[in-house]
Amino acid sequence: MPFFQTTSVIVSGDRDWPGPQIVHEVLDTLLKNGLQHVLVGCARGVDAFTRDWCVLHQRQITHEVFVAEWGVYKKKAGKLRNTRMAEAGAKQGVRLCLGFVTPWSVGTLHEMSETVRVGIETWKFALPVNRWVRVG
């Protein structure tokens, strides 16, 4: 794993990610290196694993959940949420986004493109390759 040191991070990932282990390991490493705040979505999979980890560490960090308003915006809701989260992160000075992607991670890839667009360093951990790649 590359050395990541940051006080805040955006975490995004596939809804069908196979389990919390790698997500929690990465967050544990970030916590040891000064993590204080996490921005995350409200879906199942990586988002849920991240939120669960944040609750377990609530005395050490804060987290902010970004909800997609499917009932209001229909199919556009996910992309609008992704844009909102990336722009909020940039405004707050977030310098790192980590995306956990599979070959079918359309929403995660969109989030990552949004974080690159706003100038946030963005890395992906891709299955089935199991390695980190910098994307922006």
C-alpha positions as CSV (number, residue, x, y, z in Angstrom):
1,M,0.0,0.0,0.0
2,P,1.3,3.5,-0.8
3,F,2.0,5.7,2.2
4,F,-1.0,7.9,2.7
5,Q,-0.9,10.6,5.4
6,T,-3.8,13.0,5.6
7,T,-6.2,14.5,8.2
8,S,-9.2,14.0,6.0
9,V,-10.2,11.6,3.2
10,I,-13.1,10.9,0.8
11,V,-13.8,7.1,0.7
12,S,-15.9,5.7,-2.2
13,G,-16.4,2.2,-3.4
14,D,-18.5,-0.5,-4.9
15,R,-21.8,-1.6,-3.3
16,D,-20.9,-5.2,-3.9
17,W,-17.4,-5.0,-2.4
18,P,-16.6,-8.5,-1.0
19,G,-16.0,-7.5,2.7
20,P,-14.7,-4.8,5.1
21,Q,-11.2,-6.1,5.7
22,I,-9.1,-4.1,3.2
23,V,-11.3,-1.0,3.8
24,H,-10.8,-1.2,7.5
25,E,-7.1,-1.9,7.2
26,V,-6.6,1.2,5.1
27,L,-8.6,3.4,7.5
28,D,-6.7,2.0,10.4
29,T,-3.4,3.0,8.7
30,L,-4.7,6.4,8.0
31,L,-5.8,6.8,11.6
32,K,-2.3,5.9,12.8
33,N,-1.0,8.6,10.5
34,G,-3.3,11.5,11.6
35,L,-6.7,10.9,10.1
36,Q,-9.4,13.1,11.7
37,H,-12.3,13.3,9.3
38,V,-14.0,11.0,6.7
39,L,-16.4,11.9,3.9
40,V,-18.5,9.0,2.7
41,G,-21.6,8.1,0.9
42,C,-24.7,6.3,2.2
43,A,-24.8,3.1,0.1
44,R,-24.2,-0.5,1.1
45,G,-20.7,-2.1,0.5
46,V,-17.7,0.1,0.9
47,D,-19.8,3.1,2.1
48,A,-21.4,0.9,4.9
49,F,-18.0,-0.6,5.8
50,T,-16.5,2.9,6.1
51,R,-19.5,4.2,8.1
52,D,-19.2,1.2,10.5
53,W,-15.5,1.9,11.0
54,C,-16.2,5.6,11.7
55,V,-18.7,4.7,14.4
56,L,-16.2,2.3,16.0
57,H,-13.6,5.2,16.1
58,Q,-16.0,8.1,16.8
59,R,-13.9,9.2,19.8
60,Q,-10.9,9.7,17.5
61,I,-12.5,10.9,14.2
62,T,-15.5,12.6,12.8
63,H,-17.4,11.6,9.6
64,E,-19.8,13.2,7.2
65,V,-22.3,11.1,5.3
66,F,-23.5,12.3,1.9
67,V,-26.9,10.9,0.9
68,A,-28.1,10.5,-2.7
69,E,-31.7,11.8,-2.9
70,W,-33.1,9.1,-5.2
71,G,-36.7,10.1,-4.6
72,V,-36.1,13.7,-5.8
73,Y,-33.5,13.4,-8.5
74,K,-34.1,9.8,-9.7
75,K,-31.2,8.5,-11.9
76,K,-29.2,11.7,-11.5
77,A,-29.1,11.4,-7.6
78,G,-25.9,9.4,-7.4
79,K,-23.9,11.7,-9.7
80,L,-25.3,14.8,-7.9
81,R,-24.3,13.3,-4.6
82,N,-20.8,12.5,-5.9
83,T,-20.3,16.1,-7.2
84,R,-21.6,17.5,-3.9
85,M,-19.2,15.3,-1.9
86,A,-16.2,16.1,-4.1
87,E,-16.9,19.8,-4.0
88,A,-17.4,19.8,-0.2
89,G,-14.2,17.9,0.2
90,A,-12.3,20.4,-1.9
91,K,-13.8,23.3,0.1
92,Q,-12.8,21.6,3.4
93,G,-9.3,21.1,2.2
94,V,-9.5,17.3,1.7
95,R,-6.4,16.2,-0.2
96,L,-7.1,12.5,-0.7
97,C,-9.8,10.3,-2.2
98,L,-9.6,6.5,-2.0
99,G,-11.8,4.5,-4.4
100,F,-12.4,0.7,-4.0
101,V,-13.4,-0.5,-7.4
102,T,-14.5,-3.6,-9.3
103,P,-14.9,-3.9,-13.1
104,W,-18.6,-2.8,-12.6
105,S,-18.1,0.2,-10.3
106,V,-19.7,2.9,-12.4
107,G,-20.7,5.2,-9.5
108,T,-17.3,4.9,-7.8
109,L,-15.5,5.8,-11.0
110,H,-17.7,8.8,-11.4
111,E,-16.9,9.9,-7.8
112,M,-13.2,9.5,-8.5
113,S,-13.5,11.6,-11.7
114,E,-15.2,14.3,-9.7
115,T,-12.4,14.4,-7.0
116,V,-9.8,14.6,-9.8
117,R,-11.8,17.4,-11.3
118,V,-11.7,19.5,-8.1
119,G,-8.0,18.8,-7.6
120,I,-8.0,16.0,-4.9
121,E,-5.3,13.4,-5.2
122,T,-7.2,10.2,-6.1
123,W,-6.2,6.5,-5.8
124,K,-8.1,3.4,-6.6
125,F,-7.7,-0.1,-5.2
126,A,-8.9,-2.4,-7.9
127,L,-10.3,-5.9,-7.8
128,P,-9.3,-8.4,-9.1
129,V,-5.9,-6.9,-9.4
130,N,-5.5,-6.1,-5.7
131,R,-3.2,-3.1,-6.0
132,W,-3.3,0.7,-5.6
133,V,-3.1,2.9,-8.7
134,R,-3.0,6.7,-8.7
135,V,-5.6,8.1,-11.1
136,G,-5.3,11.8,-10.4
